[in-house]
Amino acid sequence: MIYSDYNSLIFYLSLIKKLNKKLLRYLVTSDKIKNISKMSFSCTAEYLNHLNNSLNAYKNFNKNVNNVDINIEDLYKTYVLFLRINKLFKLYEVNYISFLNKTYPFRFKNLNCNELFYTDFSADSPVLLFYIGEINILNAKNISAVIGTRKPCLQSLEMEKKLTENLINKNNVIVSGLAKGCDMTAHETCLEKDGKTVAFIGSDLVNYIKRNNKICKKFIDNNNLIVSEYAYEEKIKKYFFIQRDRLISLSSDDIYVIQTSLKGGSFHAVKAGIKYKKKLYTFSDEVFINADVKSEEIEGNKYLIENKLAEKISLSK
């Protein structure tokens, strides 16, 4: 097999278990990938030698990297897995795009980070994105993230719907995390009002489609987009959702925080938004005075306003 495009090659390399994300990023962003892409996989010994030489070059560059010894069996198993997953992707209409592709979302590149609330992400810009739908939506002119707790109060949902409709009327694409509560409300409002929306998920797409075929069909039928950073059969881990939250932040120009506690999952996206110097907006705790909500459930909102990290959301316009 000769790789006709970088997407396939990078996906193949990402499946080699001995290659962590830092090593993969090195191969992708250095000139090494160009030489590897010209080689046929049938030249196994030559391919293996070149790959290991490329990794050794990184080891010489970074003394903290341990030896990586990829062998023929590693390559063979990976190739069989690569073919099997691609068949599944074709069946479920899953596509993937690499960091080197011309249509890779521009907001994921050239990051301008603020070190406040810094989190040691394994890689800020994902090397690969897996998706169903229209990937070019992520290169839209205006993208807004609408996020919040999985268990919002009724008043939060009412305010969120109005806010999302206002953003749709301004032709903003809405991104969120496809979780219950605030995330799903943002997506469903877009689907009802013919707005454009992007969902980032914290699991692989094939298994997600199997479990949630109805909502996936709604997204695709309306020319929207669902994105994951994970390939097929990835075991779901808690940090996947923290990584998902960073993608929500990275993909947006501004972030609207509906309702959150300081320990809530959506606050991971808030921290990432602060790190990437995104414009943040939130409902102040004042609007919840008559709502059926506990004080700790809006601590995140209060914290953002009091520390001047976010502006108050106004629904008057």
N, C-alpha and C positions, 0 to 999 in steps of 0.2 A: 504493500500500500504506500503510495506517495501522497503526501498531504497537499491537497490543492488549496487549502486555506488554513490560516493560523488557528481559527476556531477549533477545528477538529484536532489539530496537533496539541493545542493547549489543554483541551478537554482530556485527551488521551494521557498526557503527562500528569494531569491532576489526579488521575486514578491510580497512579503508582504510589502505594502506601508509604514508601520510604521517602517520598518527596513531601516535605511540609510546605506550608504556604510561603514561607520566606524563600526557600529554594526555588519554588515554582515562579515566584515573582522575579527572582534574579534571572532565570532562564528567559522569561517573557520580556523583560525590559532591557536585556543585554543583546548584543549581536549574536549570541550563541543560538538563539531560536531560529535565525535565518538559515544557518548551516544545517541544523537538525531537520528543518522543514523540507530541505531538498533531498533528503535521504529516503530511500525505500525501506519500509519496515522489514522486508524480506532479507535485507543485508543485516542480519541480526547481530553478528559479531562486530561489524564496523559501527553499527548504530549504537550498540552498548558501549563500545570504547569511546566514541565521541561524546556520548551523554555523560559518562563518568568523568571524562576529561573536563567537560564544561563545569561539572559540579566541583571538581578539584580546584578549578580556577576560582570559584567562589570561596572555597575553604581557604585558599591562600590570601584572598582579599579580606576575609573575616575570620580571624583566628578563633573566635568563640564557637564556630560551627563544628559539630562532630563529623567524623568520617561517614560518608554515605556510600555503601557498596551495593549498587543495583546489579543483579545478575540476570542471566538469560531466563530463568524461571519467572522472575518478577515481570519481565517484559511480556512473556507469553501469557501469563495469567491476566495481566492488565489488558492485553489486546483482546482476549476472549471476552472479558468484562465490557470493554469498550464497544464491541460489536453488539453484545446482548442489550446494553442500555440504549444504544442508538436505535435498535429495533423498537424498543418500548417507547422511546421519544417520538418515533415516527407514528406509532399507533395512537398515542395520546396527544399528538400535535405539539409536542414540547420542542422548543428551539433553544439554542444557546449562543451567546455572543461573548467575545473575549475583549480584554483591555486594548488589544491592538486593532480591533475593528473600527472602521471609519464612523459607524453609527453608534458606537459605544457612548452612553450618556455623558455629555460634556461636564455636567455638574459633579461627576465622580472624579474628575481630574483637577490638578493644580489646586489642591486644598489649602485654604488659609485658616489655620487652626488657632484657637485660643486655648491655652493650657489649663484654664480653670475647669475643674471637674474632669481632668484628663483620665481616660480609661485606656488600658493597654490593649487595644483592639489588635487582633492577629494581623489584620491588613485593613487600612482605612478604605482604600479603593479596591473593590472586589476584582480579582483577575478574571473571573467568569460569572456571568449571570444566566440563569435558566428561566425561560418565560413561555407563557402562552398569550397570544394576542398581539397587539401593536407596540413593538419596542420603541418606535419613534416618538411615542407619547412622552417619553422621559426627556426628550429634547424640545419640549414645548417652551414657549416664551415665558409663561407664568405658571409656576407650580406651588401649591400650598399644601402643607401637611395639616390634617385635622385629626387630633389624637385625644385620648383620655382613658379613664378607667373602664374596666369591664362591667362595673356595676354602678352606672351613673344614676342620679336621682331624676325624676320625671322632668323637673325644671331644666336640668342640664340638656336633656334630649330635645326639649322644645327649643331652647336657645341655639343648640347645635344645628338643628334643621334649618333655622332661619339664617344662621351664619353661612352654612354650606350653600344654601340657595343664593345668597348674596355673592359668594365667591364664584359660583357657576355663572351668574349673570355677568360677571366681569371676565368670563372666558378663562378662568383659572382651572387648571387640572388639579384634582384633589387626590392626594396620596394618604394612605393609612395602612394599618396592619391586619385587616380582615379578622380581628378578634371580636368577640361579643361586646356589646355595649357601644361605646363612643365610636370605635373604629367602624363597626358594621353600619351604624347609623349614617356615618359620612358616606360610605360606599353606596348604600341603598338610596340615599337622597339623590346622589348623582345618577344612578340608574333610573330613578323615577322621573328626574327632571332633564334627562338627556345630556347630562354633563359628562365630562371625561374623568375617569378615575383609574388609579394604579394601586394595586394591593401588593404589599411585600409580606411574605410568609416565612415562618421559621422552620419549615420542613421541606422535604423534596416534593416536587410538583406531581410526579406520577402517583404517589400514594395519596397526596392531597386531592387530586382529581377523582381518584377512586372513591374517596370518602365524602367528597363534596361536589359531586358532578353537577347538581342543580345550580349552585351559585357560580361555578366556573362557566357553565353554559351561558348564564346571564351576562357575565363579563364579556365573553367572546362574541356573543350575538350583538352586543352593543359597541363592538370595536374598542374594548378597553384592554387592560393589561394586568396579569398576575405574574409576580417575579419571585424567584428564590435564588439563594446563593449556594444551594446544596444540590448535589447530584442524587440519583436514585439510590434508595436503600440506606441513606444516611440515618443512623440512629439519632433520634431527637434528643438533644441535651438542652439544659436550661439556658446556657449561654448563646444558643442559636437565636433565641428571641431578643437578647441584648444586641447581638450582631444585626438582626433584622431591624431593630429600632434605629441603629446608626444609619442604615440604608434609607429609612424614611426621612431622616434628617438630611442626609447627604443629597437626596434627590430633590429637595424642596428649596424654595427661595425664602419662605417664611413658615412659621409653625404656630398653629392655633391650638392652645391647650384648653380643652373644655373643662375637665374636672380631674384632679389627680391628688393623691396623697404624696408625701415625700418618699414613701417606700413602694409606691405603685410601679408597675411595669412601664407605664407610659413615661415615667420620669427618667428612664434611661434615654429615651429619645430627646427629652428636654436637655439632659446633660450633654448629649452629642450636639444638639443645636447650639448650645453655649460654646462648646469647643470649636465648632465650625463657623462661629460668628453669624448665625442665622438670626433673622428678626423674629422675636417671640411675642406672642399676644396671649392673653388669658383672661378669663372672667374673674373679676375680683371677688373676694369672699363676701363683699357687701351685697351682691345680687342673690346670695343664698340665704339671706336672713330668714325668709319665710319658707324656705325649702325643707323638705324632709331629708336632711343630710347631717351626718356627724361632723364635728369640727376637724377630726383627723383625716376625713375623706376629702377635704379641700385645703389641707395644709400646704400642698404643693403650689396651688394657686396663690395663696397668701404669701408664701416665701418668695415667689417670683416678683410679685408686685412690691413687697416691702424692700427687697434688695435691688429694685430697679433693673431686673433682668428681663422683664417683659412689660409691654404696655397693656392697658386695659382694653378689652374688646368692646367695641361700640356697635350696637345693632340699629342705631338710629338712621344710618345712611342707607 
